[in-house]
Amino acid sequence: MSDIAQTISERLKKVQTRIRDAVQTADRSLNDVQLLAVSKTKPAEDIWQAYQAGQRDFGENYLQEALEKQAQLVQRYPDNEICWHFIGPIQSNKTRAIAQHFSWVHSVDRVKIAQRLSEQRPDDLPPLNICLQLNLDGEESKSGFRPEALSEHATQISALPNLAVRGLMAIPKPRDDFPGQLASLQRLQQLRSELQTAGVHLDTLSMGMSNDLEAAVAAGSTMLRVGSDIFGPREPKPQSPSDQH
């Protein structure tokens, strides 16, 4: 096993230990919390090392980069069982490829995007699992539905034929203190409860990253998006025209 493989395997184990400890502290079941390894800007070989260590779900932010890695891994390891999640901002001209090549999309932030994903999902594939992205803090720099408009949009999107609306996703403002992180993340849990009451049944809360993992588990997260704590620090990615958001 190479040094990089050992490093990724060891880091993955450390993250899994953090999750187990957080789940125990929150008095939850480990089966209710899933780890999504965020592999953006990392090479296909790094993904494969994590795969060999037991990881199956991987999240990508940049479409062209993701498609290239998918092709490389299928060519090298045709029987792999990787489940691909798209977690980055979505332009309208990217929806067809996303609908064709991913099992999950966490960053649906407009009804128009949901409609295009539904229309462009191939008939031979199961419904595309999606999460609706929330802009919890009203930040101009972030995409997402405003909380006050969520119910109307969620009901509309849930009626689309080739999508399975599974949950909500958010990236709250960075906070260093546990109580602040917890209070922010609990808003997503509250919004899900409100949608349940309105008849939109969701089973997924995609929230929590390396810096707020414990607070996210305490707040009810079912899918944690962790990147650098598994793969190491990321190199800045040059923006190509096809990946600009």
JOWOCOR-V206494 format. One record per pair of residues at least 6 apart in sequence whose C-alpha atoms are under 7 Angstrom apart, sorted by the first residue. I is the first residue (numbers start at 1). J is the second residue. Records with the same first field share a line. If there is no record, write none. Layout:
I: J, J
This chain:
5: 49
8: 49, 50, 230, 231
9: 50, 53
11: 229, 230
12: 230
20: 30
22: 214, 217
23: 29, 30, 217
26: 217, 218
32: 222
33: 221, 222, 223
34: 222, 223, 224
35: 223, 224, 225
36: 57, 58, 59, 223, 224, 225, 226
37: 57, 58, 59, 225, 226, 227
38: 58, 59, 60, 225, 226, 227
39: 47, 58, 59, 60, 227
40: 60, 61, 62
41: 234, 235, 237
44: 69, 72, 73
56: 81, 82, 83
57: 82, 83, 84
58: 83, 84, 85
59: 84, 85, 86, 87
60: 66, 85, 86, 87, 88
61: 86, 87, 88
62: 88, 243
63: 243
64: 242, 243
83: 103
84: 102, 103, 104
85: 102, 103, 104, 105
86: 102, 104, 105, 106
87: 105, 106, 107
88: 107
89: 107, 245
91: 245
92: 113
95: 116, 117
96: 117, 120
99: 117, 120, 121
100: 121, 122
103: 128, 129
104: 128, 129, 130
105: 129, 130, 131
106: 130, 131, 132, 133, 169
107: 131, 132, 133
108: 114, 130, 131, 132, 133
109: 132, 133, 143, 144, 145
111: 153, 157
114: 157
115: 160
118: 160, 161, 162, 163
121: 162
127: 162, 163, 164
128: 162, 163, 164
129: 163, 164, 165, 166
130: 163, 164, 165, 166, 167
131: 165, 166, 167, 168, 169
132: 167, 168, 169
133: 144, 145, 168, 169, 170
134: 144, 145, 146, 147, 169, 170
135: 142, 143, 144, 145, 146, 170
136: 146, 147, 170, 172
137: 172, 173
151: 195
155: 200
158: 165
165: 202
166: 202, 203, 204
167: 202, 203, 204, 205
168: 204, 205, 206
169: 205, 206, 207
170: 206, 207
171: 207
172: 184
175: 181
178: 215
181: 212, 215
182: 215, 216, 219
185: 216, 219
186: 219
189: 219, 220
192: 202
195: 201
196: 202
204: 222, 223
205: 221, 222, 223
206: 221, 222, 223, 224
207: 216, 221, 223, 224, 225
208: 216, 221, 224, 225
209: 224, 225, 226
210: 226, 229
228: 234
